[in-house]
Amino acid sequence: MTRTAIVVGAGPNGLAAAARLAEHGVQVTVYEQAGKVGGAARSADTLGPGTTVDLGAAAHPFGVGSPAFLHLGLERHGLRWLRHRYPMAHPLDTGRSAVLHPDLETTAAELGVDAAAWRTLHRAVAGHPLESLENATGPLLRIPPHPLLMAGFGARALWPADGLARLAFRTEAARALFAGSAAHSMLPLNHVFTSGFAVLFGGLGQSLGWPVARGGTNAIIHALVQQLALDNVVIHTNSPVGDLRELPASDAVLLDLTPRQVLDLAGTGIGGRYASHLRRWKYGPGAFKVDYLLDGPIPWRDERTAHAGTVHVGGSLADVIQAERDVGRGKVPARPFVMLAQPSAADESRAPAGHQVIWSYAHVPNGCDADVGPLVDRQIERFAPGFGDRVIGRVETSPRALEDWNPNLVGGDIGGGSLRGTQQVLRPAPTLRPYHTGAPGLYICSSSTPPGGGVHGMAGWHAADAVLRDLGIG
């Protein structure tokens, strides 16, 4: 008997779940309310003809080593990863940038007196990036596939990043590099586990890199769709689902939705303690996005910065700590931490000849309605005098606008929910079965489940494995 499944939501997790089920012979149908699949992993010519702007994520240290994407062999479907000369740079007020090189030894050597400490913290992840990702992209409440590696990582990850940066490093360059990677958590840097983000992102950058997808992040989605077509998965776009009882009968339904959207669905059968946990779900800080079209490279004071894929525009360790603390307290920082990517420096297809597409967003409080665009401009100009003179086009997207575009981005939260407290581990409820909703045959597979946000498909992959186990398949 052929088993059937329905996936509601066609973001990377929903598509990965569909692919995992389909390869085991499950007949899968996907419903997506938007006109195109991909969720926040889409690209468009937002800055005009001839431009490609990533509407969500731009650089992919998790995507390039994703166990799901590697298993599916997305390169067979045209996906190409492009790397910059440097994975990341972090400009400082001295005029020189701290630079993350694509290998551990070069990075460490440039950090002088901090070389040994830098090696000690990053050696395990940089030396075993795929194994580290296997550990990091699964449910935390389980025996990891590489337990010794995980034990060593955990000893470093538990520390708050502000304290470990000050304790381990003496130079502002090393402290800033560490803090910038820790800020990917979108948590105040005095929060436990923030060092884990720093070590993981830094180690991946010095091994797999932080590449971009040739032609835009949508190339990842295109490759996934090509794989699904081979497995006869049916995808319906422009097909919002408001009541699960209106869907065809199936053995399993998987929701690529965050708790708020799950609760808004009719016919789920979810109730009791699980529903109470979903109602208490907390969303994290928002992103205020600014995309720029320039008539040339950003005029960074340190010209090496123009060759970095990702630039952490945040200044010193103290600056980053202050900015993230302000956001955690619901305040817009005067000098926000800005995540900036320069995809067209490695991918010439992203912009007309001689031009550059720049992708950026600032960390702001959830649902922030302040005009943060000028603050982003000033932060970049701080380290690249004359930047404003290069701008020939720009598009701002507020947290509210991000949510209007993609309802999963509640208040501009790009990670599916805050990582504060127990939500870092127990997503979306305190249970050993994070993908089960408690309602028969109903599962959740969004970034609100382990391992959280990012374009890697692993939440969907693990949710699909839960379905396969329950159906006795595989």
N, C-alpha and C positions, 0 to 999 in steps of 0.2 A: 504494500500500500504506500502510495506517495504521500509524504508528509508535506504540509503547507505552512507558510509563515507570512505574516504581513509586517512590514517595517513602516512606521509613521515618522517621517522626517528623513531627508536625504542629505544630511551633512556627512562629513567624513566617517563618523561613527556609524550612522545608519547604513551607509554604503558598504563599509567594511563588514558589518554584521550580515548584510545580505550576501556578500561574497563568501563569507565563511560558511553560512548555511547552504548556499547553492552548491558549493564544491562537495558537500556531503549528500547531495541529491534532494535537498528540500526545495520545493517549488515556492519561490519568493516573489511577492509583489510589494513594491515600494510606493508610498503616497507622499507627495511633497506639495505643500500649499503654494510655494513660490513658482514662478514661471520657469526657473532653472534649478537644477540640483546643485549641491555643494555647500549649502548653509553659508557660514562665514568664510569658507575657503573658495571664494570666487574672485574673479578679476574682471575689469571693464575698462573702457577708454574714457574714464572719468575726466581726464585732463585734456580731452580732445582727440581728434583722429590721429592715429599713429602712436597713441600712448597705451600702455597696459599698466593699470593700477591694481594692486592687490587690495581688495575691499576688507579683508580680514588679515590673517597672518601672512607674513612675507618671507621670513627666513625660517629654515626648518631643520634645526639640529636633532629634533626627535623624529621628524618624518624620514630623513635619509637613512636612519637606522631602525625604523619601526619594524618590529618582528612581523606585523601583519603585512606591511607593504613589501617587505623582503620576501615573505612567503608567497605572495601573489605575483611577484615578478613584474612590477608595474613598468619597468624599463622596456619590457616586451611590447608595451602599448605606447611607446614614444616618450615616456617621462625621462627627462635629462636633468641631472643636478649640475648646477654651475657654481663654482667657488671663486671668491675674491682672493686677492693676495693675502689679506688678513681676515680672519673670521670676525674680529671685533676690535674696536678702538674706543678709548675713553679719554676725551680731551680734558685737560687740566688748565687752570688759570695761568700756569707758568708759560703756556704757549706750546708745550710739548704734550703729546698724547701718550697714555699708557696703551700698549698694543698687545693683543692676544694673537700670537703667531699660530700657524697650523700645526706646530709641534711643540711638545712640552719643553724640550731642552732650550730652544731658541727663546721662548718666552721667559723661562727661568733665568737664562744668562743675562737678559736685558734688565732684569729686576735687581741685579747686584746683590746686596747684602740679604735680600729676601729670596734668593734663588733656592736655597735648600728648603726653606719652609714651603715655598710654592710647589716644589717637586713633591714633597711629602704629602701635601693635601690633595694633589691632583693626579699623582702617579697611577693609582689603581684604575680610575675611570679612563684616563687617557690611554692606558695600556690595554684595557679590556672594555672598549666602548660598547660593543654589541651585547656583551654579557651584562654590562651595567644597565643598559636599556631594558633588557629582559627583566632584570630585577625591578627597575623603577616603574615600568609600565604595566605592572600587574597589581592585583589587589594586595594591599599591605598586610592584611591579616591572613597570611598563608605562608607556607615554607617557600622561600624564593628559589628559583632554579639554580642560583649560584650563591649558596648560603655564606661561604667564607668571604666572598667579595662583598656581600651585603652587610656582613657584620662589621667589616672595616669601614665601609661607607657610612653606616649608621653611627659609628663613633664620632665621625666628623659632622654628620648631618644634624645631629641633635642641637648643636650650639646655635645660639643667636648670632647672626652674621656680624653685627656691630662689635660684639665682644671678641669673637674669634679674629676678626680683621685687625683689631687693635693689639691683641695678644700675639698673633703669629707674625705680623709684618711691621717693619719699621719705615718703609718708604710709602709716600702717598700714592705712587703709581700702583703698587701691589694692592694696597687697601682699596683704591678706587676700582680696579679691575674686579676684585672680589665683590665689592658692594654692588656694582652694576649688574653682575650676574645674579646676585641674591635678590635684587629688586624685581626679577621676573616673577617672584612669588606674589607680588603686589600686596605685601605685608609690611608693617613696620619692621625694621631690621633688628629690633630687640625681641622678636618673636622666635620661639624655638623652631627648629628645622629650617630656618632661612639659610643657614650655611649649606644645607643639602642642595638647595638650588644653585648656590654659587659653585660648589664643587662639581655638580653634575653638568651644568651649562659650560663651565670652564673646561672640564675634562673632555666633553664632547667637541668643543671648539678646537681643542688641540689634538684631535684625532680625526673624527668624521667631518669636522667643520660645521659651519652654520650656512649651508648652501641655500640658493634660491632655485626654484623650478624654472627651467627655460620656458619662456612664453607666459609666465605668470603662475600663481598658485593654482589656478583653474586647471593647469596641466595635470596635477595630481588627480583631480576629480575626473578629468577626461579619461585618464588611464583606468581608474576604478570603473567607470561606466563601460569602457571597452571590455573589461574583464566580465562584468555582469552580463553584457550582451552575449558573450560566449556561453554563459551558463543559463541563458534564457530567462533572466530576471526581468520582470515587467516593471517599468517605472512610469507612474502617472504624475505629471506636474500639473500645476494649477488645480490641485485637488486637496483643499483643506479638509481635515477630519475634525469634526466637532463632537461626534457621538460614535463610540466604538461599536455600538449595536447596529450601525448602518453599514459596517464593513462586511465583506463575505466571511463565511465561516472559515476558521483556520485553526491549526494546532497551537500556534503561538503568535502573539503580537508583541513587537518590540517598539518602544517609544524612544526616539532620539529627541527627547524633550527635557527641559529642566523642570524642577518640581512645580513651579507656578503653572506651566502649561499642562502638566499632568493633572493637577487639581482642577483645571478649567475644563478638562474633557468629561463628557457625559459617558455613562455606561462602562466605566472602568471596573467597578466592583471593589475599588480600594476603600478601605475604611479602617476604623480602630486606630491602634497605635501607629501604624505605618503612615496613615493619612495625617495624624498629628505631627509626626516628624517632618513630613513634607511641608506642612503649614509653618513650621518653625525654621525652615531652611533660610539661611542668611546669604544674601548676594554680596559680592565683594566690590572693591572700587571700580570706577568706570574708566573708560578710555575716551579722551578727546582727540579725535584723529584729524591730522592735517596732511594733505597730499600736495606736493609742489611740482611744478614744471619749471626747470631752470634752463637758461641759455648756455650752460656749461657746468662743470663740477662745482661743488660747494668749495669756497675759498678758505678751507681750514688753515689755521695757523701752522699746524704740523701737516705738511702735505701728504704724509703717509695715511692720514685719516681718510683721504679721498679714495683709497684703495681698500677700505674695510667694508665688508658686507653690512654689518650692523654697527651703529655708533650709539653708545650710551651717553647721552647729553645730560650730565647731572653734576659735574664738578667733583669736588673732594668727597671723601667718605662722610665728613660732617654734613656736607650739602645734601647728599643722598639720604642720610639718616633723617635730617630735618624735613625734607620733602615728603618722604614716606610716612613720617610721624604725622605731619599735617593732614595728609589724605586719610590716615587712619582715624583722625579726630574729626573728620567731616569738613575739613578746611581746604580751600584751594591754595596750594603753595605759591609763594611769590616767585620762586624758582622751581618749577615742577621738574620731576624726572621725566625725560623725554627719550623714548625708544625710537631710533631713526634707522631706516634701512636705505641703502643706495643700490637697488637691484640692477639698474641700467648700467652701472659701472662694470658688471660682469655679463649682462644680457643686453646686447645692443638692440634686440627686438622690442624692448620696452619703451623706447622713446625715438622721436625723429632724429635724424643725423645731427650731431653737435649738441643735442639736448640731454637733459638728465631728468628722470622721474625720481622723486624723493618721497618716501613713505614715512610717516611718523605718527606717534600718538603720545600724549601726556597722561600720566596717572592723575586722576581726579576723583573726588568723592562720587559714589554711586548716584546716578541721576542728575549730576551737576548740570545746571543750566547757565553757568557763567560763561562769558566770552573768553575762552582760554587761548584762542588763536594767537593774539599778540604776545602772550607769555611764551608760547612755543617759539615764535619768531625771535624774541629777545634771547632766549636760551641758546638758540643756534648761532645767532649773531655774536653772542658772548665769546664763542670759540672760533668763529669764522667771520671776521669783520668784512663787510661788503656783501654778505649773503643776500640781504634784501634787494640789492641791485641786480642780482641774478634771477630773481623770481619773475617769471612771465605768466604764470598761472597758478592758481591754488584752489583747493576745495576743502572746506572744513566740515567735519561730521561730529556733531555733539553726541554725548551718551544717549540722549533721548532719541536722536535720529538713528543711531545704531540699532536701538531696540525697535524702532518703527520699521527698519529695513529687515531685521531678523529678530523675531520675538524671543528667541533663546538668549539674546544679549540683554538681559534685564538690567536696566539702568546703565547700560554700557559695559556690564561685566562680561569680559571675553572668556572667562574661565569656567562658566557654569555654576559659580557659587564661591563664596569666600573660602579661603584655606585656614581661617582662624580656628583655633581650638580643635575640637574633635572632628570638624569637617575636613581637615586635611587627611584623616585616616578613615573615618566612618562616613562614607558618601553613598547615598543620600540619607542614610539612617543607620543607627547602631545595630548592625546585623552582620553575621558571617556570610550571608547570601546577598551581596549588594545589588545584584541585577534582578532579583525577584521582588515583585511588588506585594506579594502576599495574596494577590488575586490569581486564581488558576489560569495558567497560560499567558500571563501578562508580565512583561519584563521592561526594564528601563535600561537604555544603552547610551545615554548622553554623557557629556563631560561632567555632569553632576554625579557620576559614578566613577570608581577608580579606573584609570589613574588620574583623571582630571582633564584639564584643558590642553589644547595643542592639536595640531593636524598630524595625527599618527594612527587614528582608527582603532586604538587598542581597547577603549571602552566598549565599542561595538563588537570587537573580536571576542572579548571575554564574555560579553552577554550572550553572543551566539553560542559559545562553548557551553554556557549554562543551559541554553535551550537544547542543545544536542544531547547533553547528559540526561536531561529530563525526558527526552524522547527516546532514549536508549540507542542513539546513533553514534557511531565513531568509536 
